[in-house]
Amino acid sequence: MILCLNLNAAIDKTILLNTFELDQIHRSEKVVALAGGKGCNVARALKTLGKSPVVSGWVGGFAGKFIEDELNKEGIATDFVKTGQESRTCTSILDQNNQTLTEIYEKGEPVSAEKIEELEAHFRETVEDYQAITLSGSLPPGVPSDIYARLIKIAHEAGIPTYLDSSKNALRDGIAAKPFLVKPNETEISILLDEKPGTSVRELATAIQAIASRHTTTLALSLGERGALISDGQRVLEAQAPQVNAISAVGSGDSMLAGLLSAFSERLPLEEAIKSGVAAGTANTLTLGAGQFDIDDFEKIRQEVILKTLT
């Protein structure tokens, strides 16, 4: 089993419109509501890839029950710590004509110190049940930025590899605990450097190699429709994604993390891991709904990913 920590779970609602205009009334073409948050998306993608994910974190209220019930309906196991606060809802508005995506993310309600201690203790008790751990997404109010770092250290003690995908101080604190893999995007990479890196592939490659070497980790940098870079501190590979008729990129980064983890869990080399990551992220763009893709699309795209060795 693979544990997908989703500390700030949400109902993810995607609204599909022909055109989105400010100060106007809109009637949707389609609405998709899913159990969401990055960890839920990772779990959904892992299930498509044939793995057995379990989602944990905090949930509460009617929204929390919806999140848990929807995951269970999808055949995804859950192990949440319950709070007295209502879980959040995040809304994505997809404009088909202009190909724009407007996202409104609620922060979530504060988590008490008691519930933080409860989750950490439960994690310590159960961590050895899992093959790997993903730690994804933002933190609810009241949760200290070093929570991921503390959980990574517990996993280290148990010999369980961890995969981190977060931002701001949670990312900075988390990477210092030396997770097996970190997956930032271009915006988040500057958090891990003293200065903002250049935007060329070569400049980004130099940056991620330095970060991976400094923190003894593997760093996979998502480049959106361009693909990704990956470095283990020694080599840097570029994976270029094939062009596809994308519908929505919501959840593509989470699908990429699932693809990377799936490959590494099968002891595949760096080259195959980044191909799987890019293929899963790209396949996700063909479907409306975060972390959802067709396995046949994944396999086809994986064969079309172009690899280059940069260093």
Wavefront OBJ file of the C-alpha trace (Angstrom):
o trace
v 0.000 0.000 0.000
v 0.986 3.617 -0.561
v -0.063 6.312 1.914
v -1.131 9.615 0.335
v -1.157 12.340 2.970
v -3.652 15.081 2.154
v -3.592 17.432 5.118
v -5.857 20.023 3.474
v -8.426 17.829 1.703
v -11.224 19.470 -0.258
v -14.178 19.001 -2.513
v -12.700 19.819 -5.924
v -15.363 21.273 -8.180
v -14.553 21.923 -11.859
v -17.057 24.024 -13.810
v -16.875 23.842 -17.603
v -18.087 26.982 -19.450
v -18.077 28.003 -23.089
v -16.867 31.481 -22.101
v -16.135 33.027 -18.708
v -16.750 36.759 -18.264
v -16.613 38.895 -15.139
v -19.867 40.360 -13.803
v -21.972 37.966 -15.883
v -24.350 35.097 -15.139
v -23.067 31.775 -16.493
v -24.732 28.435 -17.127
v -22.301 25.565 -16.979
v -21.816 22.983 -19.711
v -20.669 20.453 -17.157
v -19.772 20.262 -13.461
v -17.505 17.632 -11.941
v -17.216 17.337 -8.131
v -14.556 15.029 -6.733
v -12.829 14.261 -3.485
v -9.902 16.583 -3.917
v -6.735 18.057 -2.642
v -3.393 16.991 -4.057
v -3.124 13.785 -2.042
v -6.541 12.601 -3.225
v -5.510 13.325 -6.817
v -2.274 11.373 -6.375
v -4.205 8.433 -4.929
v -6.659 8.437 -7.829
v -3.801 8.386 -10.347
v -1.964 5.654 -8.429
v -5.061 3.476 -8.526
v -5.220 3.862 -12.311
v -1.576 2.759 -12.413
v -2.421 -0.432 -10.536
v -1.296 0.572 -7.039
v -3.179 0.418 -3.717
v -3.359 3.934 -2.238
v -4.708 4.969 1.152
v -5.566 8.647 1.777
v -5.044 10.209 5.199
v -5.187 13.700 6.683
v -7.885 15.749 8.370
v -11.540 15.989 7.290
v -14.686 17.255 8.946
v -18.336 18.164 8.477
v -20.563 17.417 5.491
v -17.740 18.186 3.044
v -15.444 15.800 4.902
v -18.015 13.023 4.699
v -18.408 13.681 0.953
v -14.625 13.456 0.478
v -14.364 10.160 2.351
v -17.459 8.643 0.722
v -16.382 9.623 -2.798
v -12.924 8.125 -2.343
v -14.445 4.905 -1.038
v -16.823 4.783 -4.017
v -13.756 4.949 -6.267
v -12.240 1.996 -4.440
v -9.674 4.139 -2.612
v -9.185 3.363 1.079
v -9.144 6.176 3.652
v -7.693 6.623 7.129
v -8.613 10.206 8.067
v -8.435 11.930 11.426
v -11.813 13.625 11.992
v -12.097 17.252 13.109
v -15.053 19.381 14.153
v -14.500 21.850 11.299
v -16.007 21.789 7.824
v -13.579 20.693 5.107
v -13.005 23.169 2.290
v -14.225 23.413 -1.301
v -11.979 24.448 -4.199
v -13.504 25.640 -7.479
v -11.908 25.637 -10.941
v -13.620 27.485 -13.803
v -12.567 26.239 -17.223
v -13.214 28.593 -20.170
v -13.234 26.400 -23.301
v -13.223 29.193 -25.886
v -10.333 31.155 -24.386
v -8.548 28.141 -22.913
v -8.220 29.780 -19.489
v -8.510 28.304 -16.020
v -9.644 30.393 -13.030
v -9.165 28.730 -9.656
v -10.626 29.692 -6.268
v -9.128 27.746 -3.366
v -10.513 28.036 0.146
v -7.873 28.053 2.909
v -9.665 25.594 5.145
v -10.483 25.857 8.839
v -7.769 25.911 11.545
v -6.612 22.565 12.932
v -6.173 22.328 16.700
v -2.915 21.304 18.378
v -4.718 18.228 19.735
v -5.648 17.056 16.220
v -2.119 17.708 14.954
v -0.733 15.516 17.740
v -3.349 12.849 16.995
v -2.414 12.650 13.320
v 1.327 12.572 14.028
v 0.910 9.796 16.600
v -1.279 7.775 14.226
v 1.276 8.240 11.447
v 4.043 6.920 13.691
v 1.947 3.873 14.596
v 1.039 2.953 11.000
v 3.930 4.149 8.819
v 5.515 0.697 8.559
v 2.336 -0.621 6.885
v 3.203 1.280 3.700
v 5.586 0.877 0.791
v 5.926 4.635 0.288
v 4.454 7.940 1.493
v 3.390 11.010 -0.515
v 3.076 14.366 1.231
v 1.183 16.750 -0.988
v -0.341 20.192 -0.956
v -0.848 23.202 1.243
v -1.341 23.188 5.001
v -4.513 24.247 6.815
v -4.331 27.254 9.166
v -2.836 26.376 12.533
v -0.538 23.648 11.183
v 3.205 24.407 11.574
v 5.270 24.585 8.404
v 7.613 21.829 9.623
v 4.851 19.179 9.813
v 5.998 17.505 6.594
v 9.602 17.553 7.816
v 8.564 15.850 11.070
v 6.601 13.173 9.231
v 9.461 12.597 6.767
v 11.839 12.038 9.695
v 9.438 9.478 11.201
v 9.264 7.701 7.829
v 13.079 7.771 7.604
v 13.312 6.007 10.951
v 10.999 3.304 9.599
v 12.921 3.019 6.311
v 9.950 4.168 4.186
v 10.636 6.465 1.175
v 8.784 9.779 1.022
v 7.701 11.941 -1.918
v 7.148 15.666 -1.244
v 5.059 18.079 -3.322
v 4.327 21.292 -1.462
v 5.150 25.009 -1.505
v 6.404 27.953 0.549
v 7.840 27.145 3.997
v 6.370 23.628 4.010
v 8.490 22.856 0.938
v 11.598 24.543 2.326
v 11.328 22.794 5.695
v 10.330 19.489 4.119
v 13.269 19.171 1.716
v 15.679 19.755 4.608
v 14.454 16.437 6.049
v 15.763 14.686 2.891
v 12.731 13.021 1.294
v 13.427 10.494 -1.442
v 11.932 12.795 -4.082
v 10.716 16.393 -4.303
v 8.469 17.657 -7.129
v 8.292 21.457 -7.384
v 7.141 23.492 -10.383
v 8.927 26.473 -11.939
v 7.360 28.912 -9.473
v 8.273 26.832 -6.434
v 11.883 26.146 -7.462
v 12.999 29.651 -6.435
v 11.960 28.829 -2.834
v 14.799 26.301 -2.732
v 17.446 28.685 -4.072
v 19.044 31.884 -2.805
v 18.021 33.615 -6.016
v 15.522 33.106 -8.813
v 16.957 30.756 -11.479
v 17.031 31.526 -15.171
v 14.217 30.281 -17.345
v 16.163 28.320 -19.961
v 16.275 24.546 -19.732
v 20.044 24.634 -19.138
v 19.730 27.146 -16.294
v 16.930 25.152 -14.666
v 18.943 21.958 -15.076
v 21.899 23.524 -13.244
v 19.580 24.700 -10.475
v 17.860 21.368 -9.834
v 21.132 19.449 -9.926
v 22.539 21.746 -7.231
v 19.422 21.402 -5.057
v 19.271 17.619 -5.441
v 22.955 17.281 -4.556
v 22.701 19.641 -1.566
v 19.733 17.815 -0.027
v 20.628 14.252 -1.089
v 17.340 13.798 -2.903
v 15.902 13.355 -6.376
v 14.250 16.468 -7.770
v 11.649 16.354 -10.540
v 10.776 19.775 -11.958
v 7.449 20.015 -13.751
v 7.510 22.230 -16.860
v 3.842 21.939 -17.773
v 3.148 21.088 -21.404
v 6.905 21.131 -22.111
v 7.476 18.062 -19.953
v 9.889 17.899 -17.014
v 13.460 17.789 -15.769
v 14.767 15.309 -13.218
v 18.050 15.065 -11.323
v 19.460 12.717 -8.720
v 22.236 15.193 -7.949
v 24.564 13.650 -10.522
v 22.629 13.479 -13.784
v 19.943 15.711 -15.251
v 17.442 14.345 -17.759
v 14.900 16.262 -19.806
v 11.634 14.570 -20.761
v 9.679 16.275 -23.538
v 5.967 15.537 -23.682
v 4.184 14.884 -26.993
v 1.574 17.402 -28.115
v -1.984 16.458 -27.197
v -5.421 18.054 -27.421
v -5.592 19.040 -23.761
v -8.926 19.618 -22.025
v -7.777 20.520 -18.509
v -4.433 20.530 -16.703
v -6.019 20.390 -13.231
v -4.307 17.583 -11.321
v -1.542 17.008 -13.867
v 1.224 17.678 -11.341
v -0.352 15.186 -8.956
v -0.626 12.601 -11.729
v 3.026 13.209 -12.547
v 3.986 12.477 -8.930
v 1.966 9.251 -9.085
v 3.735 8.226 -12.290
v 7.139 8.862 -10.737
v 6.299 6.925 -7.572
v 4.793 4.041 -9.526
v 7.984 3.618 -11.549
v 10.368 3.969 -8.618
v 8.305 1.493 -6.561
v 8.950 -1.024 -9.329
v 12.694 -0.252 -9.084
v 12.788 1.264 -12.568
v 15.677 3.620 -13.432
v 15.574 7.415 -13.533
v 14.863 7.408 -17.279
v 11.735 5.283 -16.951
v 10.534 7.145 -13.877
v 10.498 10.541 -15.566
v 8.859 9.068 -18.668
v 6.109 7.619 -16.496
v 5.719 10.884 -14.613
v 5.391 12.985 -17.759
v 3.071 10.427 -19.380
v 0.707 10.412 -16.397
v 0.685 14.202 -16.167
v 0.024 14.571 -19.894
v -2.655 11.862 -19.978
v -4.437 13.697 -17.157
v -4.928 16.727 -19.444
v -7.128 14.639 -21.759
v -9.832 14.149 -19.112
v -11.941 16.571 -17.082
v -11.225 15.719 -13.455
v -8.043 15.919 -11.385
v -5.917 12.783 -11.193
v -8.024 10.970 -13.778
v -6.732 9.457 -16.991
v -7.085 6.432 -19.210
v -4.362 3.818 -18.800
v -4.218 3.316 -22.580
v -3.537 7.044 -23.050
v -0.797 6.787 -20.427
v 0.898 3.859 -22.160
v 0.693 5.498 -25.592
v 2.102 8.812 -24.371
v 4.860 7.089 -22.401
v 6.161 5.573 -25.620
v 6.191 9.037 -27.220
v 8.070 10.913 -24.473
v 11.465 12.104 -25.761
v 14.394 11.847 -23.336
v 17.567 13.960 -23.404
v 20.573 13.733 -21.115
v 21.645 17.253 -20.146
v 24.469 16.453 -17.712
l 1 2 3 4 5 6 7 8 9 10 11 12 13 14 15 16 17 18 19 20 21 22 23 24 25 26 27 28 29 30 31 32 33 34 35 36 37 38 39 40 41 42 43 44 45 46 47 48 49 50 51 52 53 54 55 56 57 58 59 60 61 62 63 64 65 66 67 68 69 70 71 72 73 74 75 76 77 78 79 80 81 82 83 84 85 86 87 88 89 90 91 92 93 94 95 96 97 98 99 100 101 102 103 104 105 106 107 108 109 110 111 112 113 114 115 116 117 118 119 120 121 122 123 124 125 126 127 128 129 130 131 132 133 134 135 136 137 138 139 140 141 142 143 144 145 146 147 148 149 150 151 152 153 154 155 156 157 158 159 160 161 162 163 164 165 166 167 168 169 170 171 172 173 174 175 176 177 178 179 180 181 182 183 184 185 186 187 188 189 190 191 192 193 194 195 196 197 198 199 200 201 202 203 204 205 206 207 208 209 210 211 212 213 214 215 216 217 218 219 220 221 222 223 224 225 226 227 228 229 230 231 232 233 234 235 236 237 238 239 240 241 242 243 244 245 246 247 248 249 250 251 252 253 254 255 256 257 258 259 260 261 262 263 264 265 266 267 268 269 270 271 272 273 274 275 276 277 278 279 280 281 282 283 284 285 286 287 288 289 290 291 292 293 294 295 296 297 298 299 300 301 302 303 304 305 306 307 308 309 310 311
